[in-house]
């Protein structure tokens, strides 16, 4: 063997060893994270929060504690929280402690990055406490409606720091720039300096003067609206399992209650039993309807004739996004097309007013004028054609099985499409190639 050949063989062995090491590191370290600064959403987090609302100043003072157990299968050094007021609420006086020790958190848009100061091993737990002060936006343009004060209503979306990942906040109004995991328990105490009524995600478990305490279980967030002059209408769901509350100032409460009861009943029978003991529809400060687990917002002064369809779409999100979750930035088809399909299978389908577009893109890739027409309208039509070609019995069987199998998880568009393909067969692949080219 020549010296040249020996050196070549030695180099080859070193390259092979180096590639093997890189492969191991790729398995251990999540994409986009360094070994010394890993974060993960694969945790179990419970939350306790207190908020004080100063009505005249439209100000919210928040204390929140997250108890987090690492279930990622590897060590993590950082927790990323999603917090809408960090982007649009004039966030200030931010204080963060990790197991009682003050740390310097980094705010990036709507993301709060919290260094743990150590590697949290798989199975270990940490407690992170956050305090901050913020102000509700005085208008509802763009995404400002998510944390706003208008029409004598305060609306607070994603105000509890919630385990997430770094997410680009979409300034324009289309799309939901969020991804959050389910928490088994969230306890919230809401206090105001004047008497108000709260529309919330949870059920009230205690009252102490101007303080109200609520509990929610198996939810992806906990949101609220508040008004001094809300009218409250209460009824039981058609199956008698759920207490429905409708809080209104200007919109038609009777129509809202009627369609809330119908939608809960319909989707419980079509997909699976609605899982929460309460369901609230609250008139919000304006702009757009919005979903939360066990809570739906309808904007102030919403026209009565629009309520049946729009509320039916938002209620459908209790099943897709609420129970079966997704990354709403990268996989908007999964929750928006499914929710629209559930509503349109009731109210009827229509053609799209925008050019045919692929359905596998992130929310950032669509224009504001065509996002709804392409993801919602074209997406729901795609699902309806699939239903016709598979047969309704087979199609709805897949929907029900998929929902039950993936309750309280985060799933992808591809997982849903694969579930249909497993039942229907490979004849669906040409249409998948056409509309979801990055997936098939």
C-alpha positions in Angstrom: 0.0 0.0 0.0 1.4 3.4 -1.0 1.7 6.3 1.4 -0.8 8.3 -0.7 -3.3 5.5 -0.5 -2.9 5.2 3.3 -3.5 8.9 3.8 -6.5 8.7 1.5 -7.9 5.8 3.5 -7.2 7.5 6.8 -9.0 10.7 5.5 -12.0 8.6 4.4 -12.3 7.0 7.8 -12.1 10.5 9.5 -14.8 11.8 7.1 -17.0 8.8 7.9 -16.5 9.3 11.6 -17.3 13.0 11.3 -20.5 12.3 9.3 -21.6 9.8 11.8 -21.1 12.3 14.6 -23.1 14.9 12.7 -25.9 12.4 12.2 -26.0 11.7 16.0 -26.1 15.4 16.7 -28.9 16.0 14.2 -31.0 13.4 16.1 -30.3 15.0 19.5 -30.5 18.7 18.6 -33.7 20.1 17.1 -33.4 21.8 13.7 -32.4 25.5 14.2 -31.2 25.0 17.7 -27.7 24.8 19.1 -26.8 22.2 21.6 -26.3 24.9 24.2 -29.6 26.8 23.5 -32.3 24.2 22.7 -36.0 24.9 23.2 -39.0 22.6 22.7 -42.8 22.6 22.8 -42.7 19.0 23.8 -43.4 19.8 27.4 -46.3 19.5 29.8 -47.2 23.0 31.2 -49.8 24.1 33.7 -50.5 27.7 34.3 -51.7 30.0 37.1 -52.4 33.6 36.3 -53.7 36.8 37.9 -54.7 39.9 36.0 -55.8 43.3 37.2 -57.8 45.4 34.7 -57.8 49.2 35.2 -60.8 50.1 33.2 -60.3 53.9 32.7 -56.7 53.4 31.5 -57.3 50.3 29.4 -54.4 48.7 31.3 -53.7 45.1 32.3 -51.2 44.1 35.0 -50.4 40.4 34.8 -48.7 37.9 37.1 -48.3 34.4 35.6 -46.7 31.2 36.7 -45.9 28.2 34.4 -44.9 24.9 35.8 -43.2 23.0 33.0 -42.1 19.4 32.8 -39.8 18.5 30.0 -41.1 15.5 27.9 -39.1 16.2 24.7 -36.7 13.3 25.1 -33.7 15.5 25.3 -32.4 18.4 27.4 -33.5 21.9 26.8 -31.9 25.2 27.9 -34.7 27.7 26.9 -38.4 28.1 26.9 -40.1 30.2 24.3 -43.4 31.8 25.3 -46.0 33.3 22.9 -47.4 36.6 24.3 -49.6 38.8 22.0 -49.2 42.0 24.2 -45.5 41.8 23.6 -46.2 42.7 20.0 -49.2 45.0 20.2 -49.8 45.8 23.9 -47.0 48.3 24.7 -45.4 45.7 27.0 -43.3 47.1 29.8 -42.0 46.2 33.3 -41.3 42.7 32.1 -39.9 40.5 34.9 -39.1 36.8 34.7 -37.8 34.3 37.3 -36.8 30.7 36.8 -37.2 28.7 40.0 -37.2 31.9 41.9 -34.1 33.4 40.3 -34.4 36.5 38.2 -33.3 36.1 34.6 -33.1 38.3 31.5 -35.7 37.3 29.0 -35.4 38.4 25.4 -38.5 39.8 23.6 -38.7 39.2 19.9 -42.0 40.3 18.4 -44.6 38.2 20.2 -42.1 35.7 21.5 -40.5 35.9 25.0 -37.3 33.7 25.1 -36.5 32.6 28.7 -33.0 31.2 29.4 -33.2 28.4 32.0 -29.6 28.9 33.1 -29.0 25.1 33.0 -30.0 22.1 30.9 -33.4 20.9 31.9 -33.1 17.1 31.5 -35.9 15.0 30.0 -38.4 14.4 32.8 -37.3 17.3 35.0 -39.4 20.3 35.8 -39.0 24.1 36.1 -41.2 26.9 37.3 -41.2 30.2 35.4 -42.9 33.3 36.8 -43.6 36.3 34.6 -44.9 39.8 35.4 -45.7 42.6 33.0 -47.9 45.6 32.3 -49.6 46.4 29.0 -52.3 48.5 27.4 -55.1 47.5 25.2 -54.9 49.0 21.7 -57.5 51.8 21.0 -58.3 50.4 17.6 -58.8 47.1 15.8 -57.0 47.4 12.5 -54.8 44.6 11.3 -54.2 42.2 14.2 -54.7 44.9 16.8 -58.2 43.5 17.5 -56.5 40.6 19.4 -55.7 42.9 22.3 -57.9 46.0 22.0 -60.4 48.3 23.7 -63.2 49.6 21.6 -67.0 49.8 21.7 -66.8 49.7 25.5 -65.3 46.2 25.4 -61.8 45.0 26.3 -60.6 41.9 24.3 -57.5 40.0 25.4 -56.1 37.2 23.3 -53.0 35.1 24.3 -52.2 37.4 27.3 -50.9 34.5 29.4 -47.3 33.7 28.4 -47.8 30.3 26.8 -45.2 27.7 25.7 -44.7 28.0 22.0 -41.9 28.5 19.5 -40.5 31.7 17.9 -43.2 32.8 15.5 -43.3 35.7 13.0 -46.2 38.0 13.9 -48.2 38.8 10.8 -49.0 42.5 10.9 -51.8 42.2 8.3 -55.1 40.9 9.4 -55.1 37.5 7.7 -54.0 34.3 9.3 -53.4 33.3 12.9 -49.7 33.6 13.9 -49.8 31.1 16.6 -48.9 27.5 17.6 -49.6 26.3 21.2 -49.8 23.0 23.0 -52.5 21.9 25.3 -52.3 22.5 29.0 -54.1 20.1 31.3 -54.9 22.8 33.8 -55.1 26.6 33.8 -56.4 28.6 36.7 -57.0 32.4 36.2 -58.1 35.1 38.6 -59.4 38.2 36.9 -59.9 41.5 38.8 -61.1 44.9 37.8 -61.3 48.2 39.5 -64.9 48.6 38.4 -67.7 46.0 38.1 -67.4 44.1 34.8 -68.7 40.9 33.3 -66.1 38.6 31.8 -66.5 36.3 28.9 -63.7 33.6 29.3 -62.4 30.3 28.2 -63.0 28.6 31.6 -65.7 28.0 34.1 -66.0 30.2 37.1 -65.1 28.5 40.4 -64.9 31.4 42.9 -66.0 35.0 43.4 -64.5 37.5 45.8 -65.8 41.0 45.3 -64.4 42.3 42.0 -62.2 39.1 41.7 -63.4 36.2 39.6 -61.5 32.9 39.4 -61.8 30.5 36.5 -60.6 27.0 35.7 -60.0 25.5 32.3 -58.7 22.1 31.4 -57.1 20.7 28.2 -57.0 24.1 26.5 -54.5 25.7 24.1 -55.0 29.2 25.6 -57.2 31.2 27.9 -58.7 34.4 26.6 -61.3 36.9 27.6 -63.5 39.8 26.9 -64.8 42.3 29.5 -67.6 44.9 29.4 -69.4 46.9 32.1 -72.8 46.5 30.5 -72.8 43.0 29.0 -76.2 41.3 28.8 -75.9 37.5 29.6 -78.0 34.8 28.1 -77.6 31.2 29.4 -78.9 27.9 28.1 -77.9 24.2 28.0 -76.7 22.5 24.9 -79.2 20.3 23.1 -77.7 17.2 24.5 -77.7 18.7 28.0 -74.0 18.3 28.6 -72.7 21.9 28.2 -73.6 25.2 29.7 -73.7 27.9 27.0 -73.2 31.5 27.8 -73.7 34.4 25.4 -72.4 37.9 26.4 -73.6 40.7 24.2 -73.9 44.5 24.0 -75.0 45.2 20.4 -75.4 41.9 18.5 -78.5 39.7 18.4 -78.2 37.4 21.5 -81.1 35.2 20.5 -79.7 34.4 17.1 -76.3 33.8 18.6 -77.6 31.4 21.2 -79.7 29.5 18.7 -76.8 28.9 16.3 -74.3 28.1 19.1 -76.6 25.3 20.3 -77.2 24.0 16.8 -73.5 24.0 15.9 -72.3 22.3 19.1 -74.9 19.6 18.5 -74.2 19.1 14.8 -70.4 18.8 15.2 -70.7 16.6 18.3 -72.6 14.1 16.2 -70.5 14.4 13.0 -67.0 14.5 14.6 -67.0 13.7 18.3 -68.5 14.9 21.6 -67.7 18.5 22.5 -65.2 18.0 25.4 -65.7 21.1 27.6 -68.3 21.7 30.3 -68.9 25.3 29.2 -69.1 27.2 25.9 -69.0 31.0 25.7 -69.8 33.3 22.8 -68.7 36.9 23.7 -69.1 40.1 21.7 -65.6 41.4 21.2 -64.2 44.9 20.6 -64.4 44.6 16.9 -62.9 43.6 13.5 -63.1 39.8 13.2 -64.6 36.7 14.7 -62.0 34.6 16.6 -61.9 31.1 18.1 -60.5 29.9 21.4 -61.0 26.6 23.2 -64.5 26.9 24.8 -64.8 30.5 23.7 -65.7 32.4 20.5 -65.6 36.1 19.8 -68.1 37.8 17.6 -67.2 41.5 16.9 -69.3 44.4 18.0 -72.2 45.5 15.8 -72.0 42.2 13.8 -74.9 42.0 11.3 -77.5 39.4 12.4 -77.7 37.8 9.0 -73.9 36.9 9.1 -74.1 35.2 12.5 -75.3 31.7 11.5 -72.5 30.9 9.0 -69.6 32.7 10.7 -70.5 31.4 14.2 -70.8 27.9 12.7 -67.2 28.2 11.3 -65.8 29.5 14.6 -67.6 26.7 16.6 -66.1 24.2 14.2 -62.7 25.3 15.4 -63.5 23.8 18.8 -62.8 20.5 17.0 -60.0 21.5 14.6 -57.5 23.8 16.3 -59.1 23.5 19.7 -58.9 19.7 20.3 -56.9 18.6 17.3 -54.2 21.3 17.0 -51.8 22.5 14.4 -49.2 25.1 13.6 -51.5 27.8 12.3 -48.7 29.6 10.6 -47.2 26.7 8.6 -50.3 24.4 8.3 -53.3 26.7 8.0 -55.1 24.3 5.8 -55.6 21.8 8.6 -57.7 24.0 10.8 -59.1 26.6 8.5 -60.1 24.4 5.6 -61.5 21.8 8.0 -63.5 24.3 9.9 -64.8 25.9 6.7 -65.7 22.4 5.4 -67.7 21.6 8.5 -69.6 24.9 8.1 -70.1 24.6 4.4 -71.2 21.0 4.6 -74.2 22.6 6.4 -74.6 25.9 4.5 -73.4 25.0 1.0 -70.2 25.3 -1.0 -69.3 28.0 -3.6 -66.7 28.8 -6.1 -63.6 30.8 -5.2 -63.2 34.5 -6.2 -59.4 34.1 -6.5 -57.1 32.1 -8.8 -56.5 28.4 -7.9 -53.6 28.2 -5.6 -51.7 25.3 -3.9 -52.9 24.6 -0.4 -49.6 23.6 1.3 -48.1 27.0 1.9 -47.7 29.0 5.1 -50.1 31.8 6.0 -47.4 34.3 5.1 -47.4 33.2 1.4 -51.0 34.3 0.7 -52.2 37.8 0.1 -54.8 39.4 2.4 -57.3 39.6 -0.4 -57.1 35.9 -1.3 -56.1 34.1 1.9 -59.7 33.3 2.7 -60.7 32.5 -0.9 -57.8 30.1 -1.3 -57.3 28.4 2.1 -60.9 28.4 3.3 -63.0 28.3 0.2 -60.8 26.3 -2.1 -59.6 24.1 0.8 -63.1 23.3 1.8 -64.1 22.6 -1.8 -61.1 20.2 -2.1 -62.3 18.3 1.0 -65.8 18.2 -0.3 -64.7 16.7 -3.6 -62.7 14.1 -1.7 -65.8 13.3 0.3 -67.9 12.8 -2.8 -65.3 10.6 -4.5 -64.5 8.5 -1.3 -68.2 8.3 -0.3 -69.6 10.1 2.7 -69.5 7.1 5.0 -65.8 6.4 4.5 -64.9 10.1 4.5 -66.7 10.9 7.8 -65.3 7.8 9.3 -61.8 9.0 8.7 -62.6 12.4 10.1 -64.0 10.9 13.3 -61.1 8.5 13.7 -58.5 11.1 13.1 -60.1 13.5 15.6 -60.3 10.8 18.3 -56.7 9.6 17.6 -55.1 13.0 17.8 -57.0 14.7 20.6 -55.0 17.4 22.3 -52.0 16.9 20.0 -50.4 19.1 17.3 -50.7 17.5 13.9 -49.9 18.4 10.3 -51.8 18.7 7.0 -49.9 15.7 5.7 -51.1 13.5 8.6 -54.7 14.4 7.7 -54.2 13.7 4.0 -52.4 10.5 4.7 -55.3 9.3 6.8 -57.7 9.9 3.9 -55.2 8.2 1.5 -55.0 5.1 3.8 -58.8 4.7 3.5 -59.3 5.8 -0.1 -56.1 4.4 -1.8 -53.5 5.8 -4.0 -55.9 7.2 -6.6 -55.9 10.4 -4.5 -52.3 11.0 -5.1 -52.6 13.0 -8.4 -54.9 15.5 -6.8 -52.5 15.7 -3.8 -49.6 16.3 -6.1 -51.5 19.2 -7.7 -52.5 21.0 -4.6 -49.9 19.9 -2.0 -46.7 19.6 -4.1 -44.4 20.1 -1.1 -46.0 17.2 0.6 -46.4 14.7 -2.2 
